[in-house]
């Protein structure tokens, strides 16, 4: 194991890449978000690394593919299932909601414009809207703001089995993440400049 | 650590070092002539490839409107026939951009001239009025500190505008030449090295042979003396800014396919060029260039041995340099 650091403003990561390659690794994980994640991968390729390269869900936007081009072919990453919504098996719970979101988003901003990040905000709204409606029935924020806030928290914690674009949310007093791993992550590979689903964990 | 790794690190250091060197030369030149520490040079450097990418994508970049707006301010500040230069230059720039939308090879020239125009307009609109307004009178100019504050402000503003114009992600224009010359050095990297060599040589010849170059040297040596010889300091300042922005734009265009251009990429490059310029005492061109190579070497080896502390270690180079400088400092003309 070897771990090296770099900045998004770095213009060269040759030193780090050489140090990693000197250990002859089977796989390299790049922890970065967006297009600055391309440079280390390109440097590794240029220095002759042919092993596995993993990225994180931080790169799941179209710009990563645009800047990376041929250099990021074969990259493996775990991502929210919406990234490959149309390739998901029909029984995958969030498939329908995800496709609906993509259709609405692309109708507004153009084909191929969506990324997983906007979908997180959409999910937040899907959770918040019914919780807000229920909380408004219990307390009036104009009269008693503190009571309304705790009512809203209780209603969000009471959310059960809400199907969203990134998975199925079931909150409780203890669980404020609300997601189960099997529904919320899939493995994706870059193939021919596109995201390709390679496995789900269900 | 074996010979291969050593060689690759040296090549990496050389490629980074010459870019810092070019920026350091530009900074020393601008500082010598105008006493301005050109912090926003990194932004000017990134505006060139980003504008190019926008043009190649068939869109007019926001930097064009910024340059034209500054050009109008420049024309308003200059009364009489002097206003023709910014107006005609701005109109020419606009036409060149329209042409570049139709003919892609022109885009390189358009991006280059845009940055030069922007650089000169920046000097004329922001720095020169400070010079005239300073209490010491026009021949002394504002203090180095006042210029520095303005320069940092411009850096923040231009970086913010870069985010507005070009978005948060990086862009990679196609390299002019593909492939690797030898292991660890791409042909594009060779171009960068050749350009650095040509630019350093060109600057040397410019200062030795051309009248403008000699006038710049004179203005850098003594402002009052240069004025008495009929050299207008504002013109010298504009020429210095034009050369500095030309060097920044050219190195930005050549470098972008290697490092991926983005609005935030310029600052660190500029800062390391500044460290190199400080190693040369903001005075000496050859020492600044050698300092830049040292910064590149230091950076390359620290990124290998202690990548987490790379930036801190590189900027630590400033401490001994400043110590030496302040020990042997004489009173600097402000």
Interface residues (C-beta under 8 A of the other chain):
Chain A: X4 X5 X6 X7 X8 X9 X10 X11 X12 X13 X14 X15 X16 X18 X19 X22 X34 X35 X36 X38 X39 X46 X47 X61 X63 X67 X69
Chain B: X5 X8 X9 X12 X15 X16 X19 X168 X169 X170 X171 X172 X180 X184 X186 X255 X258 X259 X260 X262 X264 X265 X267 X268 X269 X300 X301 X302 X303 X304 X305 X307 X308 X310 X311
